[in-house]
């Protein structure tokens, strides 16, 4: 690129980063177990309505969170052993569960006024609050009231207790504070102010609340316990402003949580897509919200909806992994608009490193009637097998590909090997070709020629003779093989019992004359050397003797 004044500008290299998280071993549990939850959600009964459907979706959400927490436990153990990126991954997983849990409360469960604050209390307690451990320390001491943490427990009331005593407490505290009853006891006075929801009093305990959303829930508990969902945005924004106090700027996680409190779920998904290091979170959360019928109106400008777009991105990342690609297949299956196209593109790029893996890929394609991909995979494997001189495998793959030209090529290799070694390899395959041998004339010839040898080995000479003659007169044998077929007739001509009839013998004679008289289709097989000349003379002699024997035998039969 050049600047306006003609001077060259600095070059920029843009690096396209693949989804690296799929290569972290401890996250395999996240991808594998969430796949099962995802599939269960797709198969779930859409007919369930009202509370039953909501309860089902909430349970699905909790199942996803349980997988995240299980991975966090694994990461904690890895962090204890100081294994690689475990420390960073723990914080990322923790943030993911924090966001997911809040979205579960606000969007999936859609908690109403009253239960809403109870859910938010549980949310804070689970993620950012050390109250439970503090309570255990205080109560296990000899004199709880003298414990140093005793007076820091002003925010441990549950919503149920608060609802029963709220009015009474509020009136009592207001009166005591106005009367100066606790003026001589700063701790008690502080508790009164907290119970009245005094923001300055709560902020004095800021060191016990590590985050603004902890402050938000504490503030709501003592000032507005029956807060309505749509009122949260105002309290959330003011709580963040008060807590940060201009001393620091909001972090990306703060902005995501704020978007959730403002019920801007599309903004939550957008921010998470930017901040988080993989597509797993946004793909599964969006799918869940879509099943909650919350994203129906949001389509992207290029035709796909947000759910499908994110699932396609996640599944595409899985396909770059040597084994997780199998999970990606199911995600593509549940993307009705572009899933099939993406699967066709990605399945062709799966490295077919082993025959077992190729069979697995092939089965996936066959189940979905992906005929082009089936043929492509079979051709690739047939070529690999042929390069490694594994003719049986190559033939098997070419038959599955229904590739007549390649089957002909491999059949020629089988026949060439037979001419050089005097025996066939992969007899089981050739003996059981069945209708597959009709794929090409050369393959038909190979199967039937092997059948001739089997009949001969079983001493079924008459049947073998008829088949041999058919192979020569049906014009499916390659020109290079005519001399071999005529030579195969010699042992039958020399049998004590007459095998070939007069008519069959004349046919054999005609075939020999065609070969030696310069028929351009068959002359290529006959080499002008002493060995070939000797073979021709032996055949002529054997055919003449056989004809004489036949005439005598047939004349004797007629005379009798």
Secondary structure, DSSP 8 states (H G I E B T S, - for coil): -B-TTS-B-----------GGGG-GGGHHHHHHHHHHHHHHHHS-TT--HHHHHHHHHHHHHHHHHHHHHHHHHHHHHHHTT-TTHHHHHHHHHHHHHHHHHHIIIIIS---TTHHHHHHHHHHHHHT--HHHHHHHHHTSSSGGGSTTGGG-TT---HHHHHHHHHHHHHHHHHHHHHTTTTT-HHHHHHHHHHTT-HHHHHHTGGG--SHHHHHHHHHHHH-TT--GGGHHHHHHHHHHHHHTTSS---HHHHHHHHHHTT-HHHHHHHHHHHSSSSHHHHHHHHHHHHTTSSTT-B-TTS-BHHHHHHHHHHHHHTTSTTTHHHHHHHHHT-TTTHHHHHHHHHTTS---SHHHHHHHHHHHHHTT-HHHHHHHHHHHHHHHHHTT-HHHHHHHHHHHT-HHHHHHHHHHHHHHHHHHSS-S-HHHHHT-GGGGGG-HHHHHHHHHHHHHHHHHTT-HHHHHHHHHHHHHTT-S-GGGHHHHHHHHHHHHTSSS--S-HHHHHHHHHHHHHHHTT-TTTGGG---SHHHHHHHHHHHHHHHHHHHHHHHHHHHHHH-
